[in-house]
Amino acid sequence: MKKLKPFTEAGFTLLELLVVLGIIAMLAGIVGPQVMKHMGESKTKAAKVQIEDLATTMDMYKLDVGRYPSSEEGLKALIESPDSSNRWNGPYLRKSKIPLDPWQQEYHYVSPGEHGKFDLFTLGADNKEGGDGEDQDIVSW
């Protein structure tokens, strides 16, 4: 007759699982803040690029119409013809909607601007003037 071997279960012990979870938690604690820092930097860079693109689009608008949109017309003049313009040759943006900044806020537009023909800016993540890092204001001038 055959001798039966004792039944043994293959798997991990509780101690092994706790060690692995500890290592994962330690890595997340080290890597997580670095990833978040770079994500904030990338939003700031994206806002700078969007402002540059919108400013270039405003120049195309000015070439056609002869002036920049007024503050009242705002950025909406890039996708819809203002009543006061008969030489509008738009839409000047590919999408039928004005883009929001990376923090899902509207860009601020003033014409004539304090710093140039127009001022185009976002107030950053905190949506308040001033700030550092991700909260800094990003401007066209």
C-alpha positions as CSV (number, residue, x, y, z in Angstrom):
1,M,0.0,0.0,0.0
2,K,1.0,3.5,-0.7
3,K,1.9,5.8,2.1
4,L,0.0,9.1,2.0
5,K,2.0,12.3,2.3
6,P,0.8,14.9,4.7
7,F,-1.3,17.6,3.1
8,T,0.7,20.8,2.7
9,E,-0.7,24.0,1.3
10,A,1.5,26.1,-1.0
11,G,1.2,29.9,-0.5
12,F,2.6,32.9,1.4
13,T,2.7,33.3,5.1
14,L,1.2,36.3,6.7
15,L,4.7,37.6,7.6
16,E,5.8,37.4,3.9
17,L,2.7,39.3,2.8
18,L,3.2,42.0,5.4
19,V,6.9,42.5,4.3
20,V,5.8,42.9,0.7
21,L,3.0,45.4,1.6
22,G,5.6,47.3,3.7
23,I,8.0,47.5,0.8
24,I,5.2,48.7,-1.5
25,A,4.1,51.4,1.0
26,M,7.7,52.6,1.4
27,L,8.1,52.9,-2.4
28,A,4.8,54.7,-2.7
29,G,5.9,57.1,0.0
30,I,9.1,57.9,-1.8
31,V,7.9,57.9,-5.4
32,G,4.4,59.4,-4.9
33,P,5.5,63.0,-4.0
34,Q,8.0,63.1,-6.8
35,V,5.3,62.1,-9.3
36,M,2.9,64.7,-7.9
37,K,5.6,67.4,-8.2
38,H,6.1,66.6,-11.8
39,M,2.4,66.6,-12.5
40,G,2.1,70.1,-11.1
41,E,5.0,71.2,-13.2
42,S,3.5,69.7,-16.3
43,K,0.2,71.6,-15.7
44,T,2.1,74.9,-15.4
45,K,4.0,74.1,-18.7
46,A,0.7,73.2,-20.4
47,A,-0.8,76.5,-19.3
48,K,2.2,78.4,-20.7
49,V,1.8,76.6,-24.0
50,Q,-2.0,77.2,-24.2
51,I,-1.5,80.9,-23.5
52,E,1.2,81.1,-26.2
53,D,-1.2,79.4,-28.7
54,L,-4.1,81.6,-27.7
55,A,-1.9,84.7,-28.1
56,T,-0.9,83.6,-31.6
57,T,-4.5,83.0,-32.4
58,M,-5.3,86.5,-31.2
59,D,-2.7,87.8,-33.7
60,M,-4.4,85.9,-36.5
61,Y,-7.7,87.5,-35.4
62,K,-6.1,91.0,-35.5
63,L,-4.8,90.4,-39.0
64,D,-8.3,89.7,-40.3
65,V,-10.3,92.2,-38.2
66,G,-7.8,94.9,-37.7
67,R,-7.9,94.9,-33.9
68,Y,-7.9,92.5,-31.0
69,P,-11.2,91.5,-29.4
70,S,-12.4,93.9,-26.7
71,S,-12.7,92.7,-23.1
72,E,-16.5,92.4,-23.6
73,E,-16.1,90.2,-26.7
74,G,-13.4,88.2,-24.9
75,L,-12.0,85.0,-26.2
76,K,-15.4,84.0,-27.5
77,A,-14.6,86.2,-30.5
78,L,-12.2,83.5,-31.6
79,I,-15.0,81.0,-32.2
80,E,-18.0,83.2,-32.9
81,S,-18.2,86.4,-35.0
82,P,-18.8,89.5,-32.9
83,D,-21.6,91.7,-34.0
84,S,-19.1,94.6,-34.4
85,S,-16.9,92.8,-36.9
86,N,-17.6,92.4,-40.6
87,R,-14.2,91.1,-41.6
88,W,-14.2,88.1,-39.2
89,N,-12.8,85.1,-41.0
90,G,-13.0,82.4,-38.2
91,P,-13.4,80.4,-36.3
92,Y,-9.8,80.7,-35.3
93,L,-9.7,77.7,-32.9
94,R,-10.1,74.1,-34.1
95,K,-12.6,73.3,-31.3
96,S,-15.9,75.1,-30.9
97,K,-15.1,75.8,-27.3
98,I,-12.6,78.1,-25.6
99,P,-10.1,75.8,-23.7
100,L,-10.0,75.9,-19.9
101,D,-6.7,76.2,-18.1
102,P,-5.2,72.9,-16.8
103,W,-7.0,73.5,-13.4
104,Q,-10.4,73.8,-15.2
105,Q,-10.7,77.5,-14.8
106,E,-11.4,80.1,-17.6
107,Y,-8.5,82.1,-18.9
108,H,-8.6,85.8,-18.0
109,Y,-8.6,88.2,-21.0
110,V,-8.3,92.0,-20.9
111,S,-8.1,94.3,-23.9
112,P,-6.5,96.8,-24.0
113,G,-4.2,95.3,-21.4
114,E,-2.0,96.9,-18.7
115,H,1.0,95.1,-20.0
116,G,0.5,95.1,-23.8
117,K,-2.2,95.2,-26.4
118,F,-4.0,92.5,-24.4
119,D,-3.4,90.6,-21.2
120,L,-4.1,86.9,-21.2
121,F,-3.5,85.0,-18.0
122,T,-4.5,82.3,-15.5
123,L,-4.2,82.5,-11.8
124,G,-2.9,79.0,-11.3
125,A,-4.2,76.1,-9.2
126,D,-5.4,78.3,-6.3
127,N,-7.2,80.8,-8.7
128,K,-5.8,83.7,-6.6
129,E,-3.3,86.4,-7.6
130,G,0.4,85.6,-6.8
131,G,1.6,82.3,-5.5
132,D,4.5,79.9,-6.0
133,G,4.8,76.5,-7.8
134,E,1.5,75.3,-9.1
135,D,-0.3,78.3,-7.6
136,Q,1.7,80.9,-9.6
137,D,0.1,83.2,-12.1
138,I,0.9,82.4,-15.8
139,V,0.8,85.4,-18.0
140,S,1.2,86.3,-21.7
141,W,3.5,89.3,-21.1
